[in-house]
Amino acid sequence: MPRPDAQDPETLDELSTAYDRLRGEIGKVIVGQEEIIEMVVVCLMAQGHALLVGVPGLAKTLLVRTLAGALDLDFSRIQFTPDLMPSDITGTEIIQETMDGTRHFEFAEGPIFANVVLADEINRTPPKTQAALLEAMQEHHVTAGGDTHALDEPFFVLATQNPIEQEGTYPLPEAQLDRFMLNVWLDYPTFDQEVEVVRSTTAEPQAEPDTVMSIDELRRYQSFVRQIPVADNVIEYAVGLVSQTRPGVNEAPDFITNYLSYGAGPRASQYLVLGAKTLSALDGRMTPVEEDVRRIAIPVLRHRIVPSFNAEADDVDAVDLIDRLLDADR
């Protein structure tokens, strides 16, 4: 497949139009959640992974399944539980016997061998199993019996967490949270949206989305996004914003030093720029601006900064601090 030219306006128009169609198909099934849908598509186009945080019943699973159907991608759902083992995710070697009586090991692929993997309630499984998933996310392959097995491409993981149930959970450490490009919080629907949800789900069966993008088209758009040019001032703005989250660094404001224990690492700067590129492409613009970095800042930075005890005592959370940084840069 030839690599698309990053300056090709036709490919840019195709991507923007395909995104509009994709939103329309998802809208047949999902009521509202426009911003969440945008962030998930941004993460997919940028070849990242997303962590969705929300209480039960907000259609997280339905959103992921609908996205996979509209993109003609293989979908797999893994329900994380305390007794889940790494091999339950990645697969395992089993003994097979041939017709002549000889035996050999054969690798049986696990549910992670899909294009879109929903890791449901990832914080309900022990760290060893979490690590197996996160290794596959980073390396795009699994190893069993000394052999390496490549995962299907494109490969996109959406993990979910329930923020209100802490009993029997294993919260992801910061180093593993950093593997997710975006941390997206889902809120309750508005009154009118909930009325529409109840009306549509208690009558006839819901409509199925039509396929609006093939795997080859998705790969081409992902490659196109990576090649979009970015002005130096936008890159410097992204790096400067991340630098300000690091306590004790000269660029950090006093409220960051007082309220943060740790700031974001270089991966945050990379994802800010990648997210800005994708937002500009989906909007039909050839190159991102600083406002695109600002639009993606909260989901990129929220899980990469660690508020201190002072912040907890003053009821200040990560989003409050990011908002203050963005307001100071206006």
Secondary structure, DSSP 4 states (H G I P E B T S, - for coil): -PPPPTT-HHHHHHHHHHHHHHHHHHHTT--S-HHHHHHHHHHHHTT--EEEE--TTS-HHHHHHHHHHHTT--EEEEE--TT--HHHHHEEEEEEE-TTS-EEEEEEE-TT-SSEEEEETGGGS-HHHHHHHHHHHHHSEEEETTEEEEPPSS-EEEEEE-TT--TT--PPPHHHHTT-SEEEEPPPPPHHHHHHHHHHHSSSPPPPPPP---HHHHHHHHHHHHT----HHHHHHHHHHHHTTSTTSTTS-HHHHHHEEE---HHHHHHHHHHHHHHHHHTT-SS--HHHHHHHHHHHHTTT-EE-HHHHHTT--HHHHHHHHHHHT-
